[in-house]
Amino acid sequence: MAKQNTVLIKLVSTADTGFFYVKKKNPKKTTEKLEFNKYDPVARKHVAFKESKIK
């Protein structure tokens, strides 16, 4: 079988609430770190989420 070319990454909230999303990423196509504005239900507002590794 062929090796899968997507990896799971964790998008961590910059509001330091500990909330995170899990997303798939193709590291061959997108080499830079991802950053999205998404909803943080703990902070109850939209904040920036930055990419980090899943441990």
CHARMM-style PDB file with segment names, atoms N, HN, CA, C and O in Angstrom:
ATOM      1  N   MET     1       0.833  -1.189   0.000  1.00  0.00      PROA
ATOM      2  CA  MET     1       0.000   0.000   0.000  1.00  0.00      PROA
ATOM      3  C   MET     1       0.873   1.246   0.000  1.00  0.00      PROA
ATOM      4  O   MET     1       1.998   1.244   0.500  1.00  0.00      PROA
ATOM      5  N   ALA     2       0.330   2.293  -0.566  1.00  0.00      PROA
ATOM      6  HN  ALA     2      -0.584   2.294  -0.972  1.00  0.00      PROA
ATOM      7  CA  ALA     2       1.041   3.561  -0.612  1.00  0.00      PROA
ATOM      8  C   ALA     2       0.972   4.252   0.750  1.00  0.00      PROA
ATOM      9  O   ALA     2       0.015   4.074   1.504  1.00  0.00      PROA
ATOM     10  N   LYS     3       1.991   5.032   1.046  1.00  0.00      PROA
ATOM     11  HN  LYS     3       2.769   5.176   0.434  1.00  0.00      PROA
ATOM     12  CA  LYS     3       2.024   5.769   2.307  1.00  0.00      PROA
ATOM     13  C   LYS     3       1.068   6.956   2.214  1.00  0.00      PROA
ATOM     14  O   LYS     3       0.990   7.627   1.185  1.00  0.00      PROA
ATOM     15  N   GLN     4       0.356   7.199   3.288  1.00  0.00      PROA
ATOM     16  HN  GLN     4       0.420   6.654   4.124  1.00  0.00      PROA
ATOM     17  CA  GLN     4      -0.587   8.312   3.313  1.00  0.00      PROA
ATOM     18  C   GLN     4       0.181   9.632   3.371  1.00  0.00      PROA
ATOM     19  O   GLN     4       1.126   9.767   4.148  1.00  0.00      PROA
ATOM     20  N   ASN     5      -0.223  10.610   2.548  1.00  0.00      PROA
ATOM     21  HN  ASN     5      -0.991  10.500   1.917  1.00  0.00      PROA
ATOM     22  CA  ASN     5       0.524  11.870   2.487  1.00  0.00      PROA
ATOM     23  C   ASN     5      -0.145  12.992   3.266  1.00  0.00      PROA
ATOM     24  O   ASN     5       0.149  14.163   3.024  1.00  0.00      PROA
ATOM     25  N   THR     6      -1.038  12.663   4.196  1.00  0.00      PROA
ATOM     26  HN  THR     6      -1.277  11.712   4.392  1.00  0.00      PROA
ATOM     27  CA  THR     6      -1.588  13.690   5.080  1.00  0.00      PROA
ATOM     28  C   THR     6      -1.243  13.322   6.519  1.00  0.00      PROA
ATOM     29  O   THR     6      -1.191  12.146   6.881  1.00  0.00      PROA
ATOM     30  N   VAL     7      -1.010  14.342   7.323  1.00  0.00      PROA
ATOM     31  HN  VAL     7      -1.051  15.297   7.029  1.00  0.00      PROA
ATOM     32  CA  VAL     7      -0.727  14.137   8.737  1.00  0.00      PROA
ATOM     33  C   VAL     7      -1.748  14.929   9.544  1.00  0.00      PROA
ATOM     34  O   VAL     7      -2.290  15.926   9.068  1.00  0.00      PROA
ATOM     35  N   LEU     8      -2.005  14.480  10.766  1.00  0.00      PROA
ATOM     36  HN  LEU     8      -1.565  13.670  11.154  1.00  0.00      PROA
ATOM     37  CA  LEU     8      -2.907  15.199  11.656  1.00  0.00      PROA
ATOM     38  C   LEU     8      -2.122  16.258  12.410  1.00  0.00      PROA
ATOM     39  O   LEU     8      -1.027  15.996  12.909  1.00  0.00      PROA
ATOM     40  N   ILE     9      -2.686  17.452  12.489  1.00  0.00      PROA
ATOM     41  HN  ILE     9      -3.575  17.664  12.084  1.00  0.00      PROA
ATOM     42  CA  ILE     9      -2.081  18.534  13.259  1.00  0.00      PROA
ATOM     43  C   ILE     9      -3.112  19.064  14.245  1.00  0.00      PROA
ATOM     44  O   ILE     9      -4.313  18.847  14.089  1.00  0.00      PROA
ATOM     45  N   LYS    10      -2.624  19.757  15.254  1.00  0.00      PROA
ATOM     46  HN  LYS    10      -1.648  19.934  15.380  1.00  0.00      PROA
ATOM     47  CA  LYS    10      -3.501  20.335  16.273  1.00  0.00      PROA
ATOM     48  C   LYS    10      -3.465  21.845  16.117  1.00  0.00      PROA
ATOM     49  O   LYS    10      -2.388  22.440  16.064  1.00  0.00      PROA
ATOM     50  N   LEU    11      -4.642  22.472  16.043  1.00  0.00      PROA
ATOM     51  HN  LEU    11      -5.516  21.989  16.086  1.00  0.00      PROA
ATOM     52  CA  LEU    11      -4.755  23.924  15.992  1.00  0.00      PROA
ATOM     53  C   LEU    11      -5.115  24.400  17.392  1.00  0.00      PROA
ATOM     54  O   LEU    11      -6.229  24.170  17.861  1.00  0.00      PROA
ATOM     55  N   VAL    12      -4.171  25.067  18.065  1.00  0.00      PROA
ATOM     56  HN  VAL    12      -3.266  25.255  17.684  1.00  0.00      PROA
ATOM     57  CA  VAL    12      -4.332  25.466  19.459  1.00  0.00      PROA
ATOM     58  C   VAL    12      -4.756  26.926  19.527  1.00  0.00      PROA
ATOM     59  O   VAL    12      -4.255  27.761  18.775  1.00  0.00      PROA
ATOM     60  N   SER    13      -5.680  27.229  20.431  1.00  0.00      PROA
ATOM     61  HN  SER    13      -6.087  26.551  21.042  1.00  0.00      PROA
ATOM     62  CA  SER    13      -6.185  28.587  20.610  1.00  0.00      PROA
ATOM     63  C   SER    13      -5.098  29.500  21.179  1.00  0.00      PROA
ATOM     64  O   SER    13      -4.349  29.106  22.073  1.00  0.00      PROA
ATOM     65  N   THR    14      -5.023  30.714  20.653  1.00  0.00      PROA
ATOM     66  HN  THR    14      -5.631  31.033  19.927  1.00  0.00      PROA
ATOM     67  CA  THR    14      -4.060  31.690  21.179  1.00  0.00      PROA
ATOM     68  C   THR    14      -4.603  32.427  22.392  1.00  0.00      PROA
ATOM     69  O   THR    14      -3.906  33.253  22.982  1.00  0.00      PROA
ATOM     70  N   ALA    15      -5.870  32.128  22.776  1.00  0.00      PROA
ATOM     71  HN  ALA    15      -6.436  31.457  22.296  1.00  0.00      PROA
ATOM     72  CA  ALA    15      -6.466  32.749  23.957  1.00  0.00      PROA
ATOM     73  C   ALA    15      -6.074  32.006  25.233  1.00  0.00      PROA
ATOM     74  O   ALA    15      -6.546  32.358  26.314  1.00  0.00      PROA
ATOM     75  N   ASP    16      -5.217  30.980  25.129  1.00  0.00      PROA
ATOM     76  HN  ASP    16      -4.833  30.694  24.250  1.00  0.00      PROA
ATOM     77  CA  ASP    16      -4.724  30.181  26.260  1.00  0.00      PROA
ATOM     78  C   ASP    16      -5.850  29.552  27.063  1.00  0.00      PROA
ATOM     79  O   ASP    16      -5.795  29.515  28.292  1.00  0.00      PROA
ATOM     80  N   THR    17      -6.874  29.055  26.370  1.00  0.00      PROA
ATOM     81  HN  THR    17      -6.919  29.085  25.371  1.00  0.00      PROA
ATOM     82  CA  THR    17      -7.962  28.364  27.051  1.00  0.00      PROA
ATOM     83  C   THR    17      -7.754  26.864  27.055  1.00  0.00      PROA
ATOM     84  O   THR    17      -8.435  26.148  27.788  1.00  0.00      PROA
ATOM     85  N   GLY    18      -6.814  26.371  26.239  1.00  0.00      PROA
ATOM     86  HN  GLY    18      -6.260  26.953  25.643  1.00  0.00      PROA
ATOM     87  CA  GLY    18      -6.575  24.939  26.140  1.00  0.00      PROA
ATOM     88  C   GLY    18      -7.435  24.254  25.097  1.00  0.00      PROA
ATOM     89  O   GLY    18      -7.312  23.047  24.892  1.00  0.00      PROA
ATOM     90  N   PHE    19      -8.302  25.003  24.435  1.00  0.00      PROA
ATOM     91  HN  PHE    19      -8.401  25.984  24.601  1.00  0.00      PROA
ATOM     92  CA  PHE    19      -9.172  24.437  23.411  1.00  0.00      PROA
ATOM     93  C   PHE    19      -8.385  24.267  22.116  1.00  0.00      PROA
ATOM     94  O   PHE    19      -7.540  25.100  21.788  1.00  0.00      PROA
ATOM     95  N   PHE    20      -8.662  23.177  21.370  1.00  0.00      PROA
ATOM     96  HN  PHE    20      -9.349  22.500  21.636  1.00  0.00      PROA
ATOM     97  CA  PHE    20      -7.962  22.947  20.104  1.00  0.00      PROA
ATOM     98  C   PHE    20      -8.868  22.229  19.121  1.00  0.00      PROA
ATOM     99  O   PHE    20      -9.829  21.565  19.508  1.00  0.00      PROA
ATOM    100  N   TYR    21      -8.543  22.374  17.838  1.00  0.00      PROA
ATOM    101  HN  TYR    21      -7.762  22.913  17.524  1.00  0.00      PROA
ATOM    102  CA  TYR    21      -9.164  21.639  16.755  1.00  0.00      PROA
ATOM    103  C   TYR    21      -8.125  20.699  16.185  1.00  0.00      PROA
ATOM    104  O   TYR    21      -6.928  20.963  16.304  1.00  0.00      PROA
ATOM    105  N   VAL    22      -8.558  19.593  15.560  1.00  0.00      PROA
ATOM    106  HN  VAL    22      -9.530  19.379  15.464  1.00  0.00      PROA
ATOM    107  CA  VAL    22      -7.662  18.671  14.882  1.00  0.00      PROA
ATOM    108  C   VAL    22      -7.981  18.742  13.396  1.00  0.00      PROA
ATOM    109  O   VAL    22      -9.145  18.705  12.998  1.00  0.00      PROA
ATOM    110  N   LYS    23      -6.921  18.846  12.567  1.00  0.00      PROA
ATOM    111  HN  LYS    23      -5.976  18.876  12.890  1.00  0.00      PROA
ATOM    112  CA  LYS    23      -7.097  19.019  11.130  1.00  0.00      PROA
ATOM    113  C   LYS    23      -6.058  18.198  10.394  1.00  0.00      PROA
ATOM    114  O   LYS    23      -4.976  17.945  10.925  1.00  0.00      PROA
ATOM    115  N   LYS    24      -6.373  17.779   9.177  1.00  0.00      PROA
ATOM    116  HN  LYS    24      -7.251  17.985   8.746  1.00  0.00      PROA
ATOM    117  CA  LYS    24      -5.414  17.082   8.330  1.00  0.00      PROA
ATOM    118  C   LYS    24      -4.660  18.094   7.482  1.00  0.00      PROA
ATOM    119  O   LYS    24      -5.212  19.114   7.072  1.00  0.00      PROA
ATOM    120  N   LYS    25      -3.387  17.796   7.226  1.00  0.00      PROA
ATOM    121  HN  LYS    25      -2.938  16.967   7.559  1.00  0.00      PROA
ATOM    122  CA  LYS    25      -2.563  18.696   6.421  1.00  0.00      PROA
ATOM    123  C   LYS    25      -1.651  17.864   5.535  1.00  0.00      PROA
ATOM    124  O   LYS    25      -1.120  16.841   5.968  1.00  0.00      PROA
ATOM    125  N   ASN    26      -1.471  18.297   4.306  1.00  0.00      PROA
ATOM    126  HN  ASN    26      -1.903  19.127   3.954  1.00  0.00      PROA
ATOM    127  CA  ASN    26      -0.513  17.677   3.405  1.00  0.00      PROA
ATOM    128  C   ASN    26       0.789  18.473   3.498  1.00  0.00      PROA
ATOM    129  O   ASN    26       0.862  19.576   2.956  1.00  0.00      PROA
ATOM    130  N   PRO    27       1.822  17.946   4.172  1.00  0.00      PROA
ATOM    131  CA  PRO    27       3.048  18.720   4.376  1.00  0.00      PROA
ATOM    132  C   PRO    27       3.857  18.943   3.094  1.00  0.00      PROA
ATOM    133  O   PRO    27       4.717  19.823   3.060  1.00  0.00      PROA
ATOM    134  N   LYS    28       3.599  18.170   2.052  1.00  0.00      PROA
ATOM    135  HN  LYS    28       2.901  17.455   2.080  1.00  0.00      PROA
ATOM    136  CA  LYS    28       4.316  18.381   0.794  1.00  0.00      PROA
ATOM    137  C   LYS    28       3.778  19.602   0.051  1.00  0.00      PROA
ATOM    138  O   LYS    28       4.538  20.305  -0.615  1.00  0.00      PROA
ATOM    139  N   LYS    29       2.464  19.860   0.162  1.00  0.00      PROA
ATOM    140  HN  LYS    29       1.847  19.288   0.703  1.00  0.00      PROA
ATOM    141  CA  LYS    29       1.855  20.995  -0.528  1.00  0.00      PROA
ATOM    142  C   LYS    29       1.947  22.279   0.287  1.00  0.00      PROA
ATOM    143  O   LYS    29       2.270  23.334  -0.259  1.00  0.00      PROA
ATOM    144  N   THR    30       1.669  22.203   1.582  1.00  0.00      PROA
ATOM    145  HN  THR    30       1.407  21.346   2.026  1.00  0.00      PROA
ATOM    146  CA  THR    30       1.704  23.381   2.453  1.00  0.00      PROA
ATOM    147  C   THR    30       2.834  23.201   3.459  1.00  0.00      PROA
ATOM    148  O   THR    30       2.708  22.436   4.415  1.00  0.00      PROA
ATOM    149  N   THR    31       3.919  23.896   3.242  1.00  0.00      PROA
ATOM    150  HN  THR    31       4.022  24.518   2.466  1.00  0.00      PROA
ATOM    151  CA  THR    31       5.082  23.728   4.108  1.00  0.00      PROA
ATOM    152  C   THR    31       5.068  24.702   5.285  1.00  0.00      PROA
ATOM    153  O   THR    31       5.699  24.441   6.310  1.00  0.00      PROA
ATOM    154  N   GLU    32       4.354  25.821   5.148  1.00  0.00      PROA
ATOM    155  HN  GLU    32       3.841  26.033   4.316  1.00  0.00      PROA
ATOM    156  CA  GLU    32       4.315  26.796   6.242  1.00  0.00      PROA
ATOM    157  C   GLU    32       3.287  26.373   7.288  1.00  0.00      PROA
ATOM    158  O   GLU    32       2.423  25.538   7.023  1.00  0.00      PROA
ATOM    159  N   LYS    33       3.393  26.962   8.480  1.00  0.00      PROA
ATOM    160  HN  LYS    33       4.095  27.641   8.695  1.00  0.00      PROA
ATOM    161  CA  LYS    33       2.474  26.647   9.570  1.00  0.00      PROA
ATOM    162  C   LYS    33       1.120  27.294   9.303  1.00  0.00      PROA
ATOM    163  O   LYS    33       1.045  28.414   8.797  1.00  0.00      PROA
ATOM    164  N   LEU    34       0.050  26.577   9.648  1.00  0.00      PROA
ATOM    165  HN  LEU    34       0.111  25.667  10.059  1.00  0.00      PROA
ATOM    166  CA  LEU    34      -1.299  27.079   9.417  1.00  0.00      PROA
ATOM    167  C   LEU    34      -1.744  27.977  10.561  1.00  0.00      PROA
ATOM    168  O   LEU    34      -1.351  27.789  11.712  1.00  0.00      PROA
ATOM    169  N   GLU    35      -2.571  28.954  10.218  1.00  0.00      PROA
ATOM    170  HN  GLU    35      -2.890  29.107   9.283  1.00  0.00      PROA
ATOM    171  CA  GLU    35      -3.178  29.821  11.222  1.00  0.00      PROA
ATOM    172  C   GLU    35      -4.562  30.217  10.724  1.00  0.00      PROA
ATOM    173  O   GLU    35      -4.708  30.722   9.611  1.00  0.00      PROA
ATOM    174  N   PHE    36      -5.575  29.986  11.552  1.00  0.00      PROA
ATOM    175  HN  PHE    36      -5.457  29.575  12.456  1.00  0.00      PROA
ATOM    176  CA  PHE    36      -6.954  30.284  11.192  1.00  0.00      PROA
ATOM    177  C   PHE    36      -7.610  31.100  12.289  1.00  0.00      PROA
ATOM    178  O   PHE    36      -7.224  31.008  13.455  1.00  0.00      PROA
ATOM    179  N   ASN    37      -8.609  31.903  11.916  1.00  0.00      PROA
ATOM    180  HN  ASN    37      -8.922  31.978  10.969  1.00  0.00      PROA
ATOM    181  CA  ASN    37      -9.489  32.529  12.892  1.00  0.00      PROA
ATOM    182  C   ASN    37     -10.715  31.647  13.008  1.00  0.00      PROA
ATOM    183  O   ASN    37     -11.498  31.524  12.066  1.00  0.00      PROA
ATOM    184  N   LYS    38     -10.878  31.029  14.184  1.00  0.00      PROA
ATOM    185  HN  LYS    38     -10.242  31.129  14.949  1.00  0.00      PROA
ATOM    186  CA  LYS    38     -11.980  30.113  14.415  1.00  0.00      PROA
ATOM    187  C   LYS    38     -12.627  30.432  15.751  1.00  0.00      PROA
ATOM    188  O   LYS    38     -12.103  31.224  16.535  1.00  0.00      PROA
ATOM    189  N   TYR    39     -13.773  29.807  16.004  1.00  0.00      PROA
ATOM    190  HN  TYR    39     -14.199  29.164  15.368  1.00  0.00      PROA
ATOM    191  CA  TYR    39     -14.521  30.069  17.228  1.00  0.00      PROA
ATOM    192  C   TYR    39     -13.958  29.253  18.391  1.00  0.00      PROA
ATOM    193  O   TYR    39     -13.752  28.046  18.267  1.00  0.00      PROA
ATOM    194  N   ASP    40     -13.711  29.914  19.514  1.00  0.00      PROA
ATOM    195  HN  ASP    40     -13.879  30.894  19.615  1.00  0.00      PROA
ATOM    196  CA  ASP    40     -13.276  29.260  20.745  1.00  0.00      PROA
ATOM    197  C   ASP    40     -14.461  29.271  21.712  1.00  0.00      PROA
ATOM    198  O   ASP    40     -14.813  30.331  22.229  1.00  0.00      PROA
ATOM    199  N   PRO    41     -15.089  28.112  21.968  1.00  0.00      PROA
ATOM    200  CA  PRO    41     -16.268  28.094  22.826  1.00  0.00      PROA
ATOM    201  C   PRO    41     -15.962  28.400  24.290  1.00  0.00      PROA
ATOM    202  O   PRO    41     -16.861  28.816  25.021  1.00  0.00      PROA
ATOM    203  N   VAL    42     -14.729  28.208  24.737  1.00  0.00      PROA
ATOM    204  HN  VAL    42     -13.998  27.870  24.143  1.00  0.00      PROA
ATOM    205  CA  VAL    42     -14.371  28.521  26.115  1.00  0.00      PROA
ATOM    206  C   VAL    42     -14.312  30.032  26.302  1.00  0.00      PROA
ATOM    207  O   VAL    42     -14.829  30.564  27.284  1.00  0.00      PROA
ATOM    208  N   ALA    43     -13.671  30.727  25.344  1.00  0.00      PROA
ATOM    209  HN  ALA    43     -13.250  30.294  24.546  1.00  0.00      PROA
ATOM    210  CA  ALA    43     -13.584  32.187  25.399  1.00  0.00      PROA
ATOM    211  C   ALA    43     -14.850  32.847  24.846  1.00  0.00      PROA
ATOM    212  O   ALA    43     -15.073  34.040  25.053  1.00  0.00      PROA
ATOM    213  N   ARG    44     -15.668  32.075  24.149  1.00  0.00      PROA
ATOM    214  HN  ARG    44     -15.486  31.106  23.981  1.00  0.00      PROA
ATOM    215  CA  ARG    44     -16.916  32.535  23.524  1.00  0.00      PROA
ATOM    216  C   ARG    44     -16.706  33.671  22.528  1.00  0.00      PROA
ATOM    217  O   ARG    44     -17.469  34.637  22.501  1.00  0.00      PROA
ATOM    218  N   LYS    45     -15.658  33.541  21.708  1.00  0.00      PROA
ATOM    219  HN  LYS    45     -15.038  32.756  21.730  1.00  0.00      PROA
ATOM    220  CA  LYS    45     -15.412  34.506  20.626  1.00  0.00      PROA
ATOM    221  C   LYS    45     -14.466  33.886  19.607  1.00  0.00      PROA
ATOM    222  O   LYS    45     -13.879  32.831  19.849  1.00  0.00      PROA
ATOM    223  N   HSD    46     -14.328  34.547  18.475  1.00  0.00      PROA
ATOM    224  HN  HSD    46     -14.804  35.403  18.278  1.00  0.00      PROA
ATOM    225  CA  HSD    46     -13.390  34.100  17.449  1.00  0.00      PROA
ATOM    226  C   HSD    46     -11.985  34.569  17.817  1.00  0.00      PROA
ATOM    227  O   HSD    46     -11.771  35.740  18.131  1.00  0.00      PROA
ATOM    228  N   VAL    47     -11.038  33.642  17.774  1.00  0.00      PROA
ATOM    229  HN  VAL    47     -11.213  32.690  17.519  1.00  0.00      PROA
ATOM    230  CA  VAL    47      -9.639  33.958  18.055  1.00  0.00      PROA
ATOM    231  C   VAL    47      -8.773  33.230  17.032  1.00  0.00      PROA
ATOM    232  O   VAL    47      -9.266  32.382  16.287  1.00  0.00      PROA
ATOM    233  N   ALA    48      -7.487  33.560  16.998  1.00  0.00      PROA
ATOM    234  HN  ALA    48      -7.088  34.248  17.603  1.00  0.00      PROA
ATOM    235  CA  ALA    48      -6.548  32.908  16.095  1.00  0.00      PROA
ATOM    236  C   ALA    48      -6.161  31.556  16.668  1.00  0.00      PROA
ATOM    237  O   ALA    48      -5.931  31.418  17.870  1.00  0.00      PROA
ATOM    238  N   PHE    49      -6.093  30.569  15.800  1.00  0.00      PROA
ATOM    239  HN  PHE    49      -6.280  30.681  14.824  1.00  0.00      PROA
ATOM    240  CA  PHE    49      -5.641  29.228  16.164  1.00  0.00      PROA
ATOM    241  C   PHE    49      -4.375  28.941  15.362  1.00  0.00      PROA
ATOM    242  O   PHE    49      -4.363  29.100  14.141  1.00  0.00      PROA
ATOM    243  N   LYS    50      -3.307  28.520  16.045  1.00  0.00      PROA
ATOM    244  HN  LYS    50      -3.317  28.391  17.037  1.00  0.00      PROA
ATOM    245  CA  LYS    50      -2.033  28.250  15.394  1.00  0.00      PROA
ATOM    246  C   LYS    50      -1.712  26.768  15.450  1.00  0.00      PROA
ATOM    247  O   LYS    50      -2.120  26.055  16.367  1.00  0.00      PROA
ATOM    248  N   GLU    51      -0.974  26.327  14.449  1.00  0.00      PROA
ATOM    249  HN  GLU    51      -0.643  26.906  13.704  1.00  0.00      PROA
ATOM    250  CA  GLU    51      -0.637  24.913  14.311  1.00  0.00      PROA
ATOM    251  C   GLU    51       0.416  24.479  15.328  1.00  0.00      PROA
ATOM    252  O   GLU    51       1.370  25.205  15.609  1.00  0.00      PROA
ATOM    253  N   SER    52       0.221  23.272  15.873  1.00  0.00      PROA
ATOM    254  HN  SER    52      -0.554  22.682  15.644  1.00  0.00      PROA
ATOM    255  CA  SER    52       1.241  22.631  16.698  1.00  0.00      PROA
ATOM    256  C   SER    52       1.152  21.139  16.473  1.00  0.00      PROA
ATOM    257  O   SER    52       0.179  20.652  15.898  1.00  0.00      PROA
ATOM    258  N   LYS    53       2.166  20.402  16.925  1.00  0.00      PROA
ATOM    259  HN  LYS    53       2.957  20.797  17.392  1.00  0.00      PROA
ATOM    260  CA  LYS    53       2.189  18.956  16.732  1.00  0.00      PROA
ATOM    261  C   LYS    53       1.287  18.259  17.735  1.00  0.00      PROA
ATOM    262  O   LYS    53       1.086  18.737  18.852  1.00  0.00      PROA
ATOM    263  N   ILE    54       0.744  17.115  17.315  1.00  0.00      PROA
ATOM    264  HN  ILE    54       0.907  16.728  16.407  1.00  0.00      PROA
ATOM    265  CA  ILE    54       0.002  16.263  18.232  1.00  0.00      PROA
ATOM    266  C   ILE    54       1.020  15.370  18.918  1.00  0.00      PROA
ATOM    267  O   ILE    54       1.840  14.728  18.261  1.00  0.00      PROA
ATOM    268  N   LYS    55       0.965  15.333  20.234  1.00  0.00      PROA
ATOM    269  HN  LYS    55       0.299  15.855  20.767  1.00  0.00      PROA
ATOM    270  CA  LYS    55       1.960  14.536  20.968  1.00  0.00      PROA
ATOM    271  C   LYS    55       1.502  13.126  21.172  1.00  0.00      PROA
ATOM    272  OT1 LYS    55       2.219  12.325  21.771  1.00  0.00      PROA
TER     273      LYS     55
END
